[in-house]
Structure formats: structure tokens, C-alpha cells
Amino acid sequence: MADRKLDLKRLMFSMASLADLGEEATSSKDLSSKMRAALYVITGMFSVPSAALFLYHPQRHYLELLVDKGQRDKALQGITMPILSEQIKRLRPNDPQTARDLAGHAFYQRNRGLWTKLQIEMFLPLFVKGEFVGAVALGRKLGGAPFRAAEKDVLRIVAHQMAITLHNARLFLDLAEKAAENKKLYTRMQRIYHDTVEAFAAAIDAKDEYTKEHSYRVASYAVAIARELGWKKQDIEGIYIAGLLHDIGKIIVDVKVIKKTETLSAPEICEIRKHPQISYDILSKIKFPWKDIGKFVLHHHERLDGTGYPNCLKEAELSDGVKILALVDAFDAMTSNRPYRDKLPLEKAFQEVMRCKGTQFDSKITNTFFRILHKELNGEIKEPQILPHLQETDMRNIKALASGLAM
Ligand SMILES: [Fe+2]
């Protein structure tokens, strides 16, 4: 009667512990914390002072110690036990095995040193649907008594539960690893894109020493406006690329026309005006990860009043991206020397932009441009993107001007 009472008490304790184990296994903790908590439940359940949990790495053919409890050596985490596929086949899935059970086993013989160091009394290989996922190793019970048959039964249930937890966690880890790998690849691809595009931009600007770094400045100003307008990171990248490549079509235009210092003839104007369409034709063949690049470059010489080229589009047909490029391209042209004229002083350039606001340039974009300039002059923007490109001797004058124009 007393024995039955004791057995019932043990059974109740095991059930309660299994419930605790289930709770830990399904908690939202990270894998190590989850497994550590599970190990604490297991050691309490079987009165063992030490235990360890190993994760199996199929590609590396070893078990790696993920968490341990009760070990004197604190540097055990990450320690490995090699195990080959044919050795795994000889393990009894989710069944507790002692050192004696595994004595003739090559896996045990190979790892006997660590086995002794960890004082493993019971080894529990964890399997899910025939797939080996890891192992739990338990030390000697307090008092040295062997594991009883009923305890081994409970251990089998524990093994199933731990195996499923480990299996799910590994699936999740694999997914997280894949996502991290994809992110790395994507970042590398973006870098390659940027490098290639910057090289192209340098090639475009190199065709004409007067427009040296024009594309880079246009890209830089465009980013500043897009940022101020609250564009998404991906779209800001897109306008940066469009800025760098907006004049790529000039690669095909005769260099003599580009460098001509005298007034251009009608056929020459016609030739130079083909460059947005050529830019579009080149870029629309490339599958960029950013949208609208082709359209941005095609229309960067359009005007709100419909007097631009190549399609004489009107305000409603122009996107913000096009309007940004149209403004910053013209502004940089005004503030750089050209073969046929010297650059305008900043004051004059500002006046010219204001004069063309509403006819050539969009009002919202123009106001934003001056607002950024005002902020940059007041040190309100950490990394200024317009100011560093403007060379002006009298900055006080510019500050007063920009503050008057900012809205
Ligand atoms: Fe252009």
C-alpha cells in the first residue's frame, strides 16, 4: 500500500514536471534560455545534479553543447562530440542509453574523454520522424541509485518533447540564417549596383570637363529633397541612382556638340535634346531594384508649363521625382561653368529659380529645396548635401537670401 502511494506520488510529480517542461518548450524565450529552463526541470525531475543538452549539426557531423547545468567547468559551451551518420543509425531513438549500453559503439569510444569529464550516466538521443536533432546527457543521480524502469519511461516522453522543441527551433534558426544570408546578398548586390552606377556617372561627366561631377551633385541634391519630403529609403535610393544616370544618353551625343562654346545650331540643339530619350532607352533595359528610374531620366527636361522636352508634358503628368530632378539639374547647370557661359553667382541663381517657380519648376519642390538650404546653413542638418557643393565667398549674404526664400 505504502509502495503504491509512493508510486502515485512519483507519477504525479512526473506529470507536473512534464507539464512544466511543456510550458518551457513552448515559451517565447530564445533557444538557449528555453533549453536551459527545460534542463532545470529535467534535473529536478530525476534528482541529477548535472545535465547537458547537445544540438546536432548535420553538415558538420557533430553534436554541439548548447546548454549545461551543474558542471564545474564553465567553458563547456560550444564543445563538440563528433558523430558520423552510420553511428547515428546505431542509436536507439529517444531511448535512454547508459555508457554500458554504448560500450561497443564507435561514437562512445571516440568521445569517451568528454563523456567522463561530463560524468554522463544517461544519454538520450533525440529524434523527430527518424531525424537526429540532438541529445540530452544526464549525470549520476544524487545518492548514486540507478535509473528505475518507470523513470526511463518518463525519460522517453521527455526525449520526444525535447526533440520536437529542438527540431522546431532548428527550423526557425535555419530560416533566420537564410534570411540573414539573403540580406547580406542583397546588400552586396546593392553595393555592386551603386559602384557600377557611380562608375557610369563618372564616365558621363568625364566626357565634358565642365560638367565634371554634375551627375553626382544632381544625385546628392535630389536625395536631400526626397529625404525632406519623407520618401521611403528604397525610393530615396532610386532617385539617387536616377540622378547619377540622368544624362547617360549624352554618351552617344557628339562630344564636339557638348563642348561647343558658340551658340548651338538648330540640328545641334536637336541632337543634344535626344539625350533624355537615349538615357531612357539604355536604362529601361536594365531591371533595377528601384522603380521609375527610366521615367525620371526621360522627363528631367520637362517643364510644368509644357514647354520642356522630349514630350512637352504638363504639370499634372509629372511625378515628384521628375520635378525634383528637373529643378536640381537646372540649378546645378546654373551654378557651374559651361563651355558657352560662366556660372551664375548664387544670388542670381536663386533669383532665377524663383522666377521660374510655377512655370518651369514645381512650387512645392522649390520651397523644399530652399528650406533644406536654410536648415543646412543653420546647422540643423547633420550631413548637409547641398551646401558643401556651393562655393560662395559671402555666405552671410546667402544665409539671408536662403532664409528669405525658405518656406
Ligand atoms: Fe540632361
Residues whose N, C-alpha, C, O or C-beta is under 5 A from the ligand:
A	BS01	LIG	H246 D247
